[in-house]
Amino acid sequence: MPISLHASSAGVFIRMLSNLQAILAKAETNATERKFNPDNFVGLRLSPDMNPFSFQIQSATDRSKLFLARVSGVMAPQWPDTEKTWVEVKQRLQTGIDFVKSITPAQLDGLEDKLIPLKIRGEDVQWPALKYLHENAMPNFYFHVTTAYDLLRHAGVPVGKRDFTG
């Protein structure tokens, strides 16, 4: 059976970004119950040299958007990375989900071997779309989704594996 590039990329992006959206809802509820502003989550870091929670959401939505745009040939939307509040972070996540949902199977399926120009470690390369998905887009996407989850979990939000996997 042939692989569906759409199901393997957009389908996974939608599921994980939606799971992350549900985790953000739990975080907001938790903040309300603990009587603090959820804006406090936006700058969370596990280490001083680490990018904050807002960056993790920006990067997860960027990784999904850039893969889908590059492979489908649609223009990638430009989103400024200026989210400073909880409301802005939630909107960024919704914007990312909306873009991913706008890409149809017809725009991706059959393009597994399409060569995608990339810059990897400063070097110009061309990777087939499926290699790009498996070796760059998905690992980076999951890194940022996982880090966002971990930051909220570390902050005391009562989430677990089932929240992450959906």
PyMOL CGO cylinders between C-alpha atoms (Angstrom):
from pymol import cmd
from pymol.cgo import CYLINDER

trace = [
    CYLINDER, 0.00, 0.00, 0.00, 1.43, 3.41, -0.91, 0.3, 1, 1, 1, 1, 1, 1,
    CYLINDER, 1.43, 3.41, -0.91, 2.20, 5.86, 1.85, 0.3, 1, 1, 1, 1, 1, 1,
    CYLINDER, 2.20, 5.86, 1.85, 0.08, 8.99, 2.10, 0.3, 1, 1, 1, 1, 1, 1,
    CYLINDER, 0.08, 8.99, 2.10, 2.39, 11.93, 2.53, 0.3, 1, 1, 1, 1, 1, 1,
    CYLINDER, 2.39, 11.93, 2.53, -0.55, 14.01, 3.70, 0.3, 1, 1, 1, 1, 1, 1,
    CYLINDER, -0.55, 14.01, 3.70, -1.54, 11.53, 6.42, 0.3, 1, 1, 1, 1, 1, 1,
    CYLINDER, -1.54, 11.53, 6.42, 2.11, 11.13, 7.46, 0.3, 1, 1, 1, 1, 1, 1,
    CYLINDER, 2.11, 11.13, 7.46, 2.71, 14.86, 7.73, 0.3, 1, 1, 1, 1, 1, 1,
    CYLINDER, 2.71, 14.86, 7.73, -0.38, 17.07, 7.97, 0.3, 1, 1, 1, 1, 1, 1,
    CYLINDER, -0.38, 17.07, 7.97, -2.32, 14.35, 9.75, 0.3, 1, 1, 1, 1, 1, 1,
    CYLINDER, -2.32, 14.35, 9.75, 0.36, 14.06, 12.43, 0.3, 1, 1, 1, 1, 1, 1,
    CYLINDER, 0.36, 14.06, 12.43, 0.84, 17.82, 12.67, 0.3, 1, 1, 1, 1, 1, 1,
    CYLINDER, 0.84, 17.82, 12.67, -2.90, 18.38, 13.19, 0.3, 1, 1, 1, 1, 1, 1,
    CYLINDER, -2.90, 18.38, 13.19, -3.13, 15.66, 15.83, 0.3, 1, 1, 1, 1, 1, 1,
    CYLINDER, -3.13, 15.66, 15.83, -0.13, 16.84, 17.84, 0.3, 1, 1, 1, 1, 1, 1,
    CYLINDER, -0.13, 16.84, 17.84, -0.91, 20.56, 17.59, 0.3, 1, 1, 1, 1, 1, 1,
    CYLINDER, -0.91, 20.56, 17.59, -4.50, 19.81, 18.65, 0.3, 1, 1, 1, 1, 1, 1,
    CYLINDER, -4.50, 19.81, 18.65, -3.21, 17.74, 21.58, 0.3, 1, 1, 1, 1, 1, 1,
    CYLINDER, -3.21, 17.74, 21.58, -0.99, 20.68, 22.49, 0.3, 1, 1, 1, 1, 1, 1,
    CYLINDER, -0.99, 20.68, 22.49, -4.02, 22.96, 22.28, 0.3, 1, 1, 1, 1, 1, 1,
    CYLINDER, -4.02, 22.96, 22.28, -5.84, 20.72, 24.78, 0.3, 1, 1, 1, 1, 1, 1,
    CYLINDER, -5.84, 20.72, 24.78, -2.77, 20.80, 27.05, 0.3, 1, 1, 1, 1, 1, 1,
    CYLINDER, -2.77, 20.80, 27.05, -2.81, 24.60, 26.91, 0.3, 1, 1, 1, 1, 1, 1,
    CYLINDER, -2.81, 24.60, 26.91, -6.45, 24.54, 27.95, 0.3, 1, 1, 1, 1, 1, 1,
    CYLINDER, -6.45, 24.54, 27.95, -5.54, 22.40, 30.97, 0.3, 1, 1, 1, 1, 1, 1,
    CYLINDER, -5.54, 22.40, 30.97, -2.70, 24.78, 31.78, 0.3, 1, 1, 1, 1, 1, 1,
    CYLINDER, -2.70, 24.78, 31.78, -5.07, 27.74, 31.69, 0.3, 1, 1, 1, 1, 1, 1,
    CYLINDER, -5.07, 27.74, 31.69, -7.53, 25.95, 33.97, 0.3, 1, 1, 1, 1, 1, 1,
    CYLINDER, -7.53, 25.95, 33.97, -4.67, 25.05, 36.31, 0.3, 1, 1, 1, 1, 1, 1,
    CYLINDER, -4.67, 25.05, 36.31, -3.53, 28.67, 36.43, 0.3, 1, 1, 1, 1, 1, 1,
    CYLINDER, -3.53, 28.67, 36.43, -7.05, 29.80, 37.27, 0.3, 1, 1, 1, 1, 1, 1,
    CYLINDER, -7.05, 29.80, 37.27, -7.36, 27.20, 40.03, 0.3, 1, 1, 1, 1, 1, 1,
    CYLINDER, -7.36, 27.20, 40.03, -3.97, 28.21, 41.46, 0.3, 1, 1, 1, 1, 1, 1,
    CYLINDER, -3.97, 28.21, 41.46, -4.93, 31.90, 41.13, 0.3, 1, 1, 1, 1, 1, 1,
    CYLINDER, -4.93, 31.90, 41.13, -2.14, 33.10, 38.87, 0.3, 1, 1, 1, 1, 1, 1,
    CYLINDER, -2.14, 33.10, 38.87, -1.96, 34.63, 35.42, 0.3, 1, 1, 1, 1, 1, 1,
    CYLINDER, -1.96, 34.63, 35.42, -1.27, 32.08, 32.65, 0.3, 1, 1, 1, 1, 1, 1,
    CYLINDER, -1.27, 32.08, 32.65, 0.99, 34.72, 31.06, 0.3, 1, 1, 1, 1, 1, 1,
    CYLINDER, 0.99, 34.72, 31.06, 3.52, 33.36, 33.58, 0.3, 1, 1, 1, 1, 1, 1,
    CYLINDER, 3.52, 33.36, 33.58, 3.81, 30.23, 31.43, 0.3, 1, 1, 1, 1, 1, 1,
    CYLINDER, 3.81, 30.23, 31.43, 4.89, 32.15, 28.32, 0.3, 1, 1, 1, 1, 1, 1,
    CYLINDER, 4.89, 32.15, 28.32, 8.46, 32.78, 29.44, 0.3, 1, 1, 1, 1, 1, 1,
    CYLINDER, 8.46, 32.78, 29.44, 9.09, 29.41, 31.10, 0.3, 1, 1, 1, 1, 1, 1,
    CYLINDER, 9.09, 29.41, 31.10, 12.48, 27.79, 30.54, 0.3, 1, 1, 1, 1, 1, 1,
    CYLINDER, 12.48, 27.79, 30.54, 14.10, 24.68, 31.99, 0.3, 1, 1, 1, 1, 1, 1,
    CYLINDER, 14.10, 24.68, 31.99, 17.52, 26.30, 31.78, 0.3, 1, 1, 1, 1, 1, 1,
    CYLINDER, 17.52, 26.30, 31.78, 18.73, 29.91, 31.44, 0.3, 1, 1, 1, 1, 1, 1,
    CYLINDER, 18.73, 29.91, 31.44, 20.23, 29.24, 28.00, 0.3, 1, 1, 1, 1, 1, 1,
    CYLINDER, 20.23, 29.24, 28.00, 17.02, 27.66, 26.69, 0.3, 1, 1, 1, 1, 1, 1,
    CYLINDER, 17.02, 27.66, 26.69, 14.40, 29.33, 24.55, 0.3, 1, 1, 1, 1, 1, 1,
    CYLINDER, 14.40, 29.33, 24.55, 11.10, 29.98, 26.37, 0.3, 1, 1, 1, 1, 1, 1,
    CYLINDER, 11.10, 29.98, 26.37, 7.72, 28.29, 26.08, 0.3, 1, 1, 1, 1, 1, 1,
    CYLINDER, 7.72, 28.29, 26.08, 6.53, 30.86, 23.51, 0.3, 1, 1, 1, 1, 1, 1,
    CYLINDER, 6.53, 30.86, 23.51, 9.45, 29.87, 21.24, 0.3, 1, 1, 1, 1, 1, 1,
    CYLINDER, 9.45, 29.87, 21.24, 8.45, 26.21, 21.47, 0.3, 1, 1, 1, 1, 1, 1,
    CYLINDER, 8.45, 26.21, 21.47, 4.97, 27.03, 20.14, 0.3, 1, 1, 1, 1, 1, 1,
    CYLINDER, 4.97, 27.03, 20.14, 6.43, 29.28, 17.44, 0.3, 1, 1, 1, 1, 1, 1,
    CYLINDER, 6.43, 29.28, 17.44, 8.85, 26.58, 16.35, 0.3, 1, 1, 1, 1, 1, 1,
    CYLINDER, 8.85, 26.58, 16.35, 6.30, 23.75, 16.35, 0.3, 1, 1, 1, 1, 1, 1,
    CYLINDER, 6.30, 23.75, 16.35, 3.97, 25.78, 14.14, 0.3, 1, 1, 1, 1, 1, 1,
    CYLINDER, 3.97, 25.78, 14.14, 6.88, 26.89, 11.93, 0.3, 1, 1, 1, 1, 1, 1,
    CYLINDER, 6.88, 26.89, 11.93, 8.20, 23.35, 11.41, 0.3, 1, 1, 1, 1, 1, 1,
    CYLINDER, 8.20, 23.35, 11.41, 4.79, 22.12, 10.28, 0.3, 1, 1, 1, 1, 1, 1,
    CYLINDER, 4.79, 22.12, 10.28, 4.07, 25.16, 8.14, 0.3, 1, 1, 1, 1, 1, 1,
    CYLINDER, 4.07, 25.16, 8.14, 7.44, 25.14, 6.39, 0.3, 1, 1, 1, 1, 1, 1,
    CYLINDER, 7.44, 25.14, 6.39, 7.34, 21.45, 5.55, 0.3, 1, 1, 1, 1, 1, 1,
    CYLINDER, 7.34, 21.45, 5.55, 3.83, 21.68, 4.11, 0.3, 1, 1, 1, 1, 1, 1,
    CYLINDER, 3.83, 21.68, 4.11, 4.53, 24.87, 2.18, 0.3, 1, 1, 1, 1, 1, 1,
    CYLINDER, 4.53, 24.87, 2.18, 7.83, 23.67, 0.72, 0.3, 1, 1, 1, 1, 1, 1,
    CYLINDER, 7.83, 23.67, 0.72, 6.42, 20.35, -0.42, 0.3, 1, 1, 1, 1, 1, 1,
    CYLINDER, 6.42, 20.35, -0.42, 3.02, 21.56, -1.64, 0.3, 1, 1, 1, 1, 1, 1,
    CYLINDER, 3.02, 21.56, -1.64, 4.41, 24.65, -3.33, 0.3, 1, 1, 1, 1, 1, 1,
    CYLINDER, 4.41, 24.65, -3.33, 2.05, 27.05, -1.56, 0.3, 1, 1, 1, 1, 1, 1,
    CYLINDER, 2.05, 27.05, -1.56, 3.47, 30.25, -0.14, 0.3, 1, 1, 1, 1, 1, 1,
    CYLINDER, 3.47, 30.25, -0.14, 4.31, 29.84, 3.54, 0.3, 1, 1, 1, 1, 1, 1,
    CYLINDER, 4.31, 29.84, 3.54, 2.44, 32.38, 5.62, 0.3, 1, 1, 1, 1, 1, 1,
    CYLINDER, 2.44, 32.38, 5.62, 4.59, 34.91, 7.45, 0.3, 1, 1, 1, 1, 1, 1,
    CYLINDER, 4.59, 34.91, 7.45, 4.03, 34.96, 11.20, 0.3, 1, 1, 1, 1, 1, 1,
    CYLINDER, 4.03, 34.96, 11.20, 6.06, 37.36, 13.33, 0.3, 1, 1, 1, 1, 1, 1,
    CYLINDER, 6.06, 37.36, 13.33, 7.48, 35.66, 16.41, 0.3, 1, 1, 1, 1, 1, 1,
    CYLINDER, 7.48, 35.66, 16.41, 6.18, 38.32, 18.79, 0.3, 1, 1, 1, 1, 1, 1,
    CYLINDER, 6.18, 38.32, 18.79, 3.95, 36.34, 21.15, 0.3, 1, 1, 1, 1, 1, 1,
    CYLINDER, 3.95, 36.34, 21.15, 4.35, 37.70, 24.67, 0.3, 1, 1, 1, 1, 1, 1,
    CYLINDER, 4.35, 37.70, 24.67, 1.03, 36.77, 26.29, 0.3, 1, 1, 1, 1, 1, 1,
    CYLINDER, 1.03, 36.77, 26.29, -0.91, 33.57, 26.85, 0.3, 1, 1, 1, 1, 1, 1,
    CYLINDER, -0.91, 33.57, 26.85, -3.67, 34.78, 24.53, 0.3, 1, 1, 1, 1, 1, 1,
    CYLINDER, -3.67, 34.78, 24.53, -1.12, 35.44, 21.77, 0.3, 1, 1, 1, 1, 1, 1,
    CYLINDER, -1.12, 35.44, 21.77, 0.49, 32.01, 22.22, 0.3, 1, 1, 1, 1, 1, 1,
    CYLINDER, 0.49, 32.01, 22.22, -2.92, 30.33, 21.99, 0.3, 1, 1, 1, 1, 1, 1,
    CYLINDER, -2.92, 30.33, 21.99, -3.71, 32.33, 18.85, 0.3, 1, 1, 1, 1, 1, 1,
    CYLINDER, -3.71, 32.33, 18.85, -0.38, 31.35, 17.27, 0.3, 1, 1, 1, 1, 1, 1,
    CYLINDER, -0.38, 31.35, 17.27, -1.17, 27.70, 17.90, 0.3, 1, 1, 1, 1, 1, 1,
    CYLINDER, -1.17, 27.70, 17.90, -4.64, 28.10, 16.36, 0.3, 1, 1, 1, 1, 1, 1,
    CYLINDER, -4.64, 28.10, 16.36, -3.15, 29.90, 13.35, 0.3, 1, 1, 1, 1, 1, 1,
    CYLINDER, -3.15, 29.90, 13.35, -0.75, 27.01, 12.86, 0.3, 1, 1, 1, 1, 1, 1,
    CYLINDER, -0.75, 27.01, 12.86, -3.55, 24.44, 13.08, 0.3, 1, 1, 1, 1, 1, 1,
    CYLINDER, -3.55, 24.44, 13.08, -5.66, 26.43, 10.61, 0.3, 1, 1, 1, 1, 1, 1,
    CYLINDER, -5.66, 26.43, 10.61, -2.81, 26.50, 8.08, 0.3, 1, 1, 1, 1, 1, 1,
    CYLINDER, -2.81, 26.50, 8.08, -2.10, 22.78, 8.41, 0.3, 1, 1, 1, 1, 1, 1,
    CYLINDER, -2.10, 22.78, 8.41, -5.81, 22.02, 7.94, 0.3, 1, 1, 1, 1, 1, 1,
    CYLINDER, -5.81, 22.02, 7.94, -5.83, 24.12, 4.75, 0.3, 1, 1, 1, 1, 1, 1,
    CYLINDER, -5.83, 24.12, 4.75, -3.43, 21.71, 3.00, 0.3, 1, 1, 1, 1, 1, 1,
    CYLINDER, -3.43, 21.71, 3.00, -5.26, 18.91, 1.19, 0.3, 1, 1, 1, 1, 1, 1,
    CYLINDER, -5.26, 18.91, 1.19, -4.14, 15.37, 0.35, 0.3, 1, 1, 1, 1, 1, 1,
    CYLINDER, -4.14, 15.37, 0.35, -4.15, 16.32, -3.33, 0.3, 1, 1, 1, 1, 1, 1,
    CYLINDER, -4.15, 16.32, -3.33, -1.49, 18.95, -2.60, 0.3, 1, 1, 1, 1, 1, 1,
    CYLINDER, -1.49, 18.95, -2.60, 0.93, 16.42, -1.03, 0.3, 1, 1, 1, 1, 1, 1,
    CYLINDER, 0.93, 16.42, -1.03, 0.23, 12.83, -1.96, 0.3, 1, 1, 1, 1, 1, 1,
    CYLINDER, 0.23, 12.83, -1.96, 2.54, 11.52, -4.66, 0.3, 1, 1, 1, 1, 1, 1,
    CYLINDER, 2.54, 11.52, -4.66, 5.26, 14.09, -3.88, 0.3, 1, 1, 1, 1, 1, 1,
    CYLINDER, 5.26, 14.09, -3.88, 7.36, 11.83, -1.63, 0.3, 1, 1, 1, 1, 1, 1,
    CYLINDER, 7.36, 11.83, -1.63, 10.32, 12.03, -4.03, 0.3, 1, 1, 1, 1, 1, 1,
    CYLINDER, 10.32, 12.03, -4.03, 10.01, 15.75, -4.81, 0.3, 1, 1, 1, 1, 1, 1,
    CYLINDER, 10.01, 15.75, -4.81, 13.39, 17.39, -4.16, 0.3, 1, 1, 1, 1, 1, 1,
    CYLINDER, 13.39, 17.39, -4.16, 13.15, 20.11, -1.54, 0.3, 1, 1, 1, 1, 1, 1,
    CYLINDER, 13.15, 20.11, -1.54, 15.98, 22.67, -1.35, 0.3, 1, 1, 1, 1, 1, 1,
    CYLINDER, 15.98, 22.67, -1.35, 17.13, 23.13, 2.24, 0.3, 1, 1, 1, 1, 1, 1,
    CYLINDER, 17.13, 23.13, 2.24, 20.03, 24.56, 4.17, 0.3, 1, 1, 1, 1, 1, 1,
    CYLINDER, 20.03, 24.56, 4.17, 21.31, 21.93, 6.60, 0.3, 1, 1, 1, 1, 1, 1,
    CYLINDER, 21.31, 21.93, 6.60, 24.15, 22.95, 8.94, 0.3, 1, 1, 1, 1, 1, 1,
    CYLINDER, 24.15, 22.95, 8.94, 24.93, 25.83, 6.59, 0.3, 1, 1, 1, 1, 1, 1,
    CYLINDER, 24.93, 25.83, 6.59, 25.08, 23.61, 3.51, 0.3, 1, 1, 1, 1, 1, 1,
    CYLINDER, 25.08, 23.61, 3.51, 22.67, 23.81, 0.57, 0.3, 1, 1, 1, 1, 1, 1,
    CYLINDER, 22.67, 23.81, 0.57, 21.11, 20.39, -0.02, 0.3, 1, 1, 1, 1, 1, 1,
    CYLINDER, 21.11, 20.39, -0.02, 18.15, 18.91, -1.84, 0.3, 1, 1, 1, 1, 1, 1,
    CYLINDER, 18.15, 18.91, -1.84, 16.31, 16.18, -0.02, 0.3, 1, 1, 1, 1, 1, 1,
    CYLINDER, 16.31, 16.18, -0.02, 13.37, 14.11, -1.21, 0.3, 1, 1, 1, 1, 1, 1,
    CYLINDER, 13.37, 14.11, -1.21, 10.22, 15.19, 0.64, 0.3, 1, 1, 1, 1, 1, 1,
    CYLINDER, 10.22, 15.19, 0.64, 9.92, 11.92, 2.55, 0.3, 1, 1, 1, 1, 1, 1,
    CYLINDER, 9.92, 11.92, 2.55, 13.53, 12.15, 3.80, 0.3, 1, 1, 1, 1, 1, 1,
    CYLINDER, 13.53, 12.15, 3.80, 12.92, 15.79, 4.74, 0.3, 1, 1, 1, 1, 1, 1,
    CYLINDER, 12.92, 15.79, 4.74, 9.83, 14.74, 6.70, 0.3, 1, 1, 1, 1, 1, 1,
    CYLINDER, 9.83, 14.74, 6.70, 11.50, 11.85, 8.53, 0.3, 1, 1, 1, 1, 1, 1,
    CYLINDER, 11.50, 11.85, 8.53, 14.95, 13.29, 9.16, 0.3, 1, 1, 1, 1, 1, 1,
    CYLINDER, 14.95, 13.29, 9.16, 14.31, 17.00, 9.69, 0.3, 1, 1, 1, 1, 1, 1,
    CYLINDER, 14.31, 17.00, 9.69, 10.72, 18.22, 9.90, 0.3, 1, 1, 1, 1, 1, 1,
    CYLINDER, 10.72, 18.22, 9.90, 9.31, 15.56, 12.25, 0.3, 1, 1, 1, 1, 1, 1,
    CYLINDER, 9.31, 15.56, 12.25, 12.28, 15.37, 14.67, 0.3, 1, 1, 1, 1, 1, 1,
    CYLINDER, 12.28, 15.37, 14.67, 12.29, 19.17, 15.00, 0.3, 1, 1, 1, 1, 1, 1,
    CYLINDER, 12.29, 19.17, 15.00, 8.50, 19.34, 15.28, 0.3, 1, 1, 1, 1, 1, 1,
    CYLINDER, 8.50, 19.34, 15.28, 8.37, 16.68, 18.01, 0.3, 1, 1, 1, 1, 1, 1,
    CYLINDER, 8.37, 16.68, 18.01, 11.28, 18.29, 19.87, 0.3, 1, 1, 1, 1, 1, 1,
    CYLINDER, 11.28, 18.29, 19.87, 9.36, 21.57, 20.23, 0.3, 1, 1, 1, 1, 1, 1,
    CYLINDER, 9.36, 21.57, 20.23, 5.97, 19.98, 20.99, 0.3, 1, 1, 1, 1, 1, 1,
    CYLINDER, 5.97, 19.98, 20.99, 7.61, 17.78, 23.63, 0.3, 1, 1, 1, 1, 1, 1,
    CYLINDER, 7.61, 17.78, 23.63, 9.50, 20.71, 25.12, 0.3, 1, 1, 1, 1, 1, 1,
    CYLINDER, 9.50, 20.71, 25.12, 6.30, 22.77, 25.38, 0.3, 1, 1, 1, 1, 1, 1,
    CYLINDER, 6.30, 22.77, 25.38, 4.60, 19.83, 27.12, 0.3, 1, 1, 1, 1, 1, 1,
    CYLINDER, 4.60, 19.83, 27.12, 7.60, 19.36, 29.44, 0.3, 1, 1, 1, 1, 1, 1,
    CYLINDER, 7.60, 19.36, 29.44, 7.68, 23.03, 30.42, 0.3, 1, 1, 1, 1, 1, 1,
    CYLINDER, 7.68, 23.03, 30.42, 4.02, 23.00, 31.44, 0.3, 1, 1, 1, 1, 1, 1,
    CYLINDER, 4.02, 23.00, 31.44, 4.37, 19.65, 33.20, 0.3, 1, 1, 1, 1, 1, 1,
    CYLINDER, 4.37, 19.65, 33.20, 7.40, 20.98, 35.09, 0.3, 1, 1, 1, 1, 1, 1,
    CYLINDER, 7.40, 20.98, 35.09, 5.34, 24.04, 36.09, 0.3, 1, 1, 1, 1, 1, 1,
    CYLINDER, 5.34, 24.04, 36.09, 2.84, 21.75, 37.81, 0.3, 1, 1, 1, 1, 1, 1,
    CYLINDER, 2.84, 21.75, 37.81, 0.16, 21.45, 35.14, 0.3, 1, 1, 1, 1, 1, 1,
    CYLINDER, 0.16, 21.45, 35.14, -1.50, 18.06, 35.73, 0.3, 1, 1, 1, 1, 1, 1,
    CYLINDER, -1.50, 18.06, 35.73, -0.92, 16.46, 32.32, 0.3, 1, 1, 1, 1, 1, 1,
    CYLINDER, -0.92, 16.46, 32.32, 0.41, 13.06, 31.40, 0.3, 1, 1, 1, 1, 1, 1,
    CYLINDER, 0.41, 13.06, 31.40, 1.30, 10.81, 28.51, 0.3, 1, 1, 1, 1, 1, 1,
    CYLINDER, 1.30, 10.81, 28.51, -2.32, 10.43, 27.42, 0.3, 1, 1, 1, 1, 1, 1,
    CYLINDER, -2.32, 10.43, 27.42, -2.59, 14.24, 27.05, 0.3, 1, 1, 1, 1, 1, 1,
    CYLINDER, -2.59, 14.24, 27.05, 0.53, 14.27, 24.88, 0.3, 1, 1, 1, 1, 1, 1,
    CYLINDER, 0.53, 14.27, 24.88, -0.47, 11.35, 22.66, 0.3, 1, 1, 1, 1, 1, 1,
    CYLINDER, -0.47, 11.35, 22.66, -4.15, 12.24, 22.54, 0.3, 1, 1, 1, 1, 1, 1,
]
cmd.load_cgo(trace, "trace")
